[in-house]
Amino acid sequence: MTEHSESEAQRCPSGGDCGSCGGKCHDETRQIHENLKGVSHIYLVMSGKGGVGKSTVSANLAASLCLRGLRVGLLDVDFHGPSIPKMLGLEGAQLYAEGEKLVPVEMGSLNLKVMSIGFTLSQADQAVIWRGAMKHGIIRQLLGDVLWGDLDALVIDTPPGTGDECLSTCQLLPQADGAVLVTTPQQVSASDVSKSLDFLRQLSMPILGVVENMSGFACPHCGEVTEIFSRGAGEELARKYGIPFLGRLPLDPQICAGGDAGEPFVERYASSATAKGFEGIVDKLLG
């Protein structure tokens, strides 16, 4: 059997060295690499803490890339809280196959390709109860058996923390550009996000930068941003660990309204301070 490097062994989904999986991990990554060969950039959106608006950032980041005229895919691997279909108005969409591949759901207004486990649930309130090995297998299928085709960017919304879904996604995507870390302005949030930063470094996954979400309140009438929480924890985190600070995203009541209505905020309120914040983040990622 072919010997593997220490870094490859660390990525082995079996949890041990590559000898314990018989090299299966390399077969999986090769299959996924072949399936995603038409994808130019892969961005993971992660956070060590729940409730920071990570799925909102993922959905609007993907929409912002689409508004640049790019071909974009959005993959939701938050199995226990798959909110992307709701946020994009795609609840109830049906999946179908083309040959041996699943075809992602397309959001016509943005030409955005979307895949989520939420499309397979018979009811919106149905619980997903899976162990780690099952999650790994499903993520492998979502990456290797979905007809993503040619894309300029694939955005992947991960669940909070550093558990099975995040681990498998990073292990199966050594070719990813890297991860965008989302925090809120409070120190307690940044402290949890720093654990994701350490997790990514141990897996040798590049860190593209930090986004400080809910950073101030943008008045829906005049657009003025008022600081209602503490400020700067995201920027301080980036400075402490020597990684880019991608920008701040103010709270805006229309973000919640847009998510509930299935309309990406940045598409409908392009002139708002928060939409401009997303534009700045996209500029830095593409630059």
C-alpha positions in Angstrom: 0.0 0.0 0.0 1.2 3.5 -0.8 2.7 5.4 2.1 1.0 8.7 2.9 2.4 11.8 4.5 1.6 12.9 8.1 -0.6 15.7 6.8 -2.5 13.3 4.7 -3.0 11.0 7.7 -4.4 13.9 9.7 -7.0 14.4 7.0 -8.1 10.7 7.0 -11.9 10.6 7.7 -11.4 7.3 9.6 -10.0 9.3 12.5 -6.7 7.4 12.4 -3.9 7.1 9.8 -4.6 6.1 6.2 -3.8 2.5 7.0 -7.0 2.2 9.0 -9.2 3.1 6.0 -7.2 1.3 3.3 -6.6 4.5 1.4 -10.4 5.0 0.9 -10.0 8.7 1.9 -7.9 9.3 -1.1 -10.4 7.6 -3.4 -13.1 9.9 -2.0 -11.1 13.1 -2.5 -10.1 12.1 -6.0 -13.8 11.5 -6.9 -14.8 14.8 -5.4 -11.9 16.6 -7.1 -13.0 15.2 -10.5 -16.7 16.2 -9.9 -15.7 19.7 -8.8 -13.1 20.3 -11.5 -15.3 22.9 -13.1 -15.5 24.9 -9.9 -13.0 27.7 -9.7 -13.3 28.7 -6.1 -14.6 27.1 -2.9 -15.4 29.1 0.2 -16.4 27.6 3.5 -18.4 29.8 5.9 -17.8 28.7 9.5 -18.2 29.8 13.1 -17.4 28.3 16.4 -20.6 29.8 17.8 -24.2 29.4 16.9 -26.5 32.4 16.5 -24.0 34.6 14.7 -26.0 34.7 11.5 -23.7 32.3 9.6 -26.4 31.0 7.2 -27.5 34.6 6.5 -24.0 35.5 5.7 -23.6 32.4 3.5 -26.9 33.0 1.5 -26.1 36.7 1.0 -22.5 36.1 0.1 -23.6 33.7 -2.6 -26.2 36.2 -3.8 -23.6 39.0 -3.8 -21.3 36.9 -6.0 -24.2 36.2 -8.3 -24.9 39.9 -8.6 -21.4 40.3 -10.0 -22.4 38.1 -12.9 -20.6 35.0 -11.5 -21.9 31.4 -11.7 -22.4 30.4 -8.1 -23.4 27.3 -6.1 -24.5 27.2 -2.5 -24.2 24.0 -0.5 -25.9 23.7 2.9 -24.2 21.0 5.2 -26.0 22.2 8.3 -28.0 18.9 8.6 -29.7 19.7 11.9 -30.8 23.2 11.0 -30.9 23.4 7.2 -32.3 27.0 6.8 -31.0 27.8 3.3 -34.1 26.6 1.5 -36.3 28.8 3.6 -34.0 31.8 3.2 -34.0 31.5 -0.5 -37.7 30.8 -1.0 -37.0 27.2 -2.2 -39.0 25.2 0.4 -40.8 22.3 -1.2 -38.4 22.2 -4.2 -38.0 18.7 -5.7 -34.7 17.1 -6.5 -34.2 15.0 -9.6 -31.4 13.0 -11.1 -29.6 13.2 -14.4 -27.9 9.9 -15.0 -26.1 9.0 -11.7 -25.9 12.6 -10.5 -28.3 14.7 -8.5 -29.2 18.1 -10.0 -29.1 21.1 -7.6 -32.2 23.3 -7.3 -31.8 26.5 -9.2 -32.9 29.9 -7.9 -33.9 31.5 -11.2 -33.7 35.2 -10.3 -30.0 34.8 -9.4 -29.0 31.8 -11.5 -27.9 30.3 -8.2 -27.5 26.5 -7.8 -28.5 25.3 -4.3 -28.3 22.0 -2.6 -29.5 21.2 1.0 -30.6 18.2 2.9 -33.7 20.3 3.6 -34.9 19.4 0.1 -35.1 15.7 1.1 -37.2 16.1 4.2 -40.9 15.3 4.0 -41.8 17.9 6.5 -40.1 21.2 7.5 -40.0 20.2 11.2 -38.6 16.7 10.6 -35.5 16.1 12.7 -32.3 14.7 11.2 -30.8 12.1 13.6 -27.5 10.9 12.2 -24.2 9.7 13.6 -20.8 10.9 12.3 -20.3 8.1 9.8 -23.6 8.8 8.2 -22.9 12.5 8.0 -19.6 11.9 6.4 -21.2 9.7 3.7 -23.8 12.3 2.9 -21.3 15.1 2.6 -19.2 12.9 0.3 -22.3 12.5 -1.9 -23.2 16.2 -1.9 -19.7 17.0 -3.1 -19.1 14.1 -5.4 -22.5 13.0 -6.7 -24.2 16.4 -7.3 -24.0 17.9 -10.8 -22.4 21.2 -9.9 -21.0 21.8 -13.4 -19.0 24.9 -14.2 -19.0 27.4 -11.4 -17.0 30.5 -10.6 -17.6 29.9 -6.9 -19.1 27.3 -4.5 -20.1 28.7 -1.1 -20.6 26.0 1.7 -22.6 26.8 4.8 -21.4 24.7 7.7 -23.0 24.2 11.1 -21.5 25.9 14.2 -18.7 24.4 16.1 -15.9 22.0 15.0 -17.9 18.7 14.8 -18.4 16.0 12.2 -19.8 18.1 9.4 -17.0 20.7 9.5 -14.4 18.0 9.9 -15.6 15.9 7.0 -16.0 19.0 4.7 -12.5 20.2 5.4 -11.0 16.7 5.0 -12.8 16.1 1.7 -11.9 19.4 0.2 -8.1 19.9 0.4 -8.5 22.1 -2.8 -10.8 24.6 -1.1 -9.7 28.3 -1.2 -10.4 28.4 2.5 -12.8 29.4 5.2 -14.6 32.7 6.1 -15.1 32.9 9.9 -18.2 34.7 11.2 -18.4 36.3 14.6 -20.5 39.0 16.3 -18.9 42.0 18.0 -18.9 40.5 21.5 -15.7 39.0 23.0 -17.5 35.9 24.1 -18.4 35.2 20.4 -14.9 35.9 19.2 -13.5 33.5 21.9 -15.6 30.7 20.5 -14.7 31.5 16.9 -11.0 31.4 17.8 -11.6 27.6 18.4 -12.7 27.3 14.8 -9.5 29.1 13.8 -7.4 26.6 15.7 -9.4 23.8 14.2 -8.7 25.1 10.6 -5.0 25.5 11.3 -4.7 21.9 12.6 -6.4 20.7 9.4 -4.1 23.0 7.2 -7.2 24.7 5.8 -6.5 28.3 4.7 -8.3 31.0 6.6 -9.6 33.7 4.3 -10.6 36.2 7.0 -13.1 37.2 9.6 -16.5 38.8 9.2 -18.0 40.8 12.1 -21.7 40.3 11.7 -24.4 42.3 13.6 -21.9 45.1 13.9 -24.1 48.1 14.8 -27.7 48.8 13.8 -28.4 50.3 10.5 -31.5 52.6 10.7 -33.9 51.5 7.9 -35.0 55.2 7.4 -31.8 57.2 7.3 -29.2 54.4 7.0 -27.1 55.7 9.9 -25.3 52.9 11.8 -25.5 53.0 15.6 -23.4 50.8 17.8 -25.7 48.9 20.1 -23.3 46.1 21.1 -19.6 46.3 21.8 -17.5 46.8 18.7 -14.4 45.4 17.2 -14.1 41.8 18.5 -13.9 40.5 15.0 -11.2 42.9 13.9 -9.3 42.3 17.1 -9.4 38.5 16.5 -8.1 39.0 13.0 -5.3 41.2 14.2 -4.4 38.8 17.1 -4.0 35.8 14.7 -2.6 37.7 11.7 -5.5 37.0 9.3 -7.5 39.4 7.1 -10.4 41.3 8.5 -13.0 41.1 5.7 -15.5 43.7 7.1 -18.5 44.6 9.3 -22.1 43.9 8.5 -24.6 46.1 10.4 -27.9 44.7 11.7 -30.8 45.7 9.5 -34.5 44.8 10.2 -34.9 44.0 6.5 -32.4 41.1 6.7 -34.7 39.2 8.9 -37.7 40.1 6.8 -35.9 39.0 3.6 -34.9 35.7 5.1 -38.4 34.9 6.3 -39.8 35.9 2.8 -37.2 33.9 0.9 -35.6 36.9 -0.7 -31.8 37.5 -0.4 -31.3 40.9 1.3 -28.6 42.1 -0.9 -30.7 41.6 -4.0 -33.6 43.7 -2.8 -31.8 46.3 -0.7 -28.6 46.8 -2.8 -28.1 50.4 -1.6 -28.2 49.6 2.2 -25.2 49.8 4.5 -25.3 46.0 5.0 -25.4 45.2 1.3 -22.5 47.6 0.8 -20.7 45.6 3.5 -21.2 42.4 1.5 -19.8 44.1 -1.6 -16.7 44.9 0.4 -16.3 41.3 1.5 -16.7 40.1 -2.0 -14.1 42.6 -3.3 -11.6 41.2 -0.8 -12.4 37.5 -1.6 -12.1 38.0 -5.3 -9.1 40.3 -5.0 
